[in-house]
């Protein structure tokens, strides 16, 4: 068999940035066994397999080199950017086209923004957000990050690390200065133990320069997914904006997360939150870049 494949850097508008994903657009006749073999052969964090169910309705399956998983944020951005850019989704001259994505977690709304018939950005609505709880054993967390109490929080505020769910549960923790964030030296085994104890996927550590800043700097670690650090993490960024809003660290409804510089893969993630009464809706999105296209023969 032969299938078209695209390698896409999500959350980056240029090559060699963002988080890479391999996208297989026509996957209807590929068996689950072969999907896993293809993902292992491609050997990037995620390979996605797409089936078209109708006009702007798609089924997407996400595979790591080792197993199928229910969802990936950057995998979604990469998938719908490639599908739209390569004509699998009929373009608009300008405006927003809405698509529905069916995953193992359920259905999600995808917004594809166009300018001059070209894809400008892809935005996805995440599940939740839901506050799961806080980490009580802060000392163990500090040892895992190899920092002390005075280095975590925001300015003079003491903020406990909290677990937020926006499709996957992530621990969110503030770091008081960018130098400390940049130099974090994680004890991966200890962080894995913390994540397993609290049933969290990973940790997102952030530095907010000022209250209501337009930018936030972040680093994401997901030891339960065998990823020591990721260059761009959509789901965790959705949890981040909810955390910032919850603690009144931002008043606006959007912020841009800068990630990936520690891995020399700069990423830019647009985060949005909409509030109505006691309910919140979180979206994240960004640009992407197709860096490779070809035919896989197997």
MODAVEN-V6383 format. One line per field, one symbol per residue. phi: phi as a letter, one per 30 degrees, with the letter a starting at -180 (. if undefined). burial: I if it has 24 or more other C-alpha atoms within 12 Angstrom, else O. A space follows every 50 residues. Layout:
BEGIN
phi: ???
burial: ???
END
This chain:
BEGIN
phi: .bbdbbcbcdibcbdibicdbcccdcceccddddedddddddhcebccbc bdcldhbbcbccbddcadbdabddddeddddddddcidcddcdajbccbc ccbddkcbccccccbhicddabbbdcdidbdclcddddddddddchbced ccjbhcdcbddbcccbkbdbdcbdcdbdddedcebdddddddddddechc dabccbbcdbdiddbbcbbbbbddcibdacdabddddddddddddechdb cdcaacccbjddchbebbcdcbbccbiccbbcbbaldabdcababcca
burial: OOIIIIIIIIIIIOOIIIIIIIIIIIIOOOOOOIIIOIIOOIOIIIIIII IIOOOIIIIIIIIIIOIIIIIIIIIIIIIIIIIIIIOIIOIOOOOIIIII IIIOOOOIIIIIIIOOOIIIIIIIIIIIIIIOOIIOOIOIIIOIIOIOIO IIIIOOOOIIIIIIIIIIIIIIIIIIIIOIIIOIOIOIOIIIOIIOOIII IIIIIIIIIOOOOIIIIIIIIIIIIOIIIIIIIIIIIIIIIIIIIIIOII OOIIIIIIIIIIOOIIIIIIIIIIOOOOOIIIIIIIIIIIIOOOOIOO
END
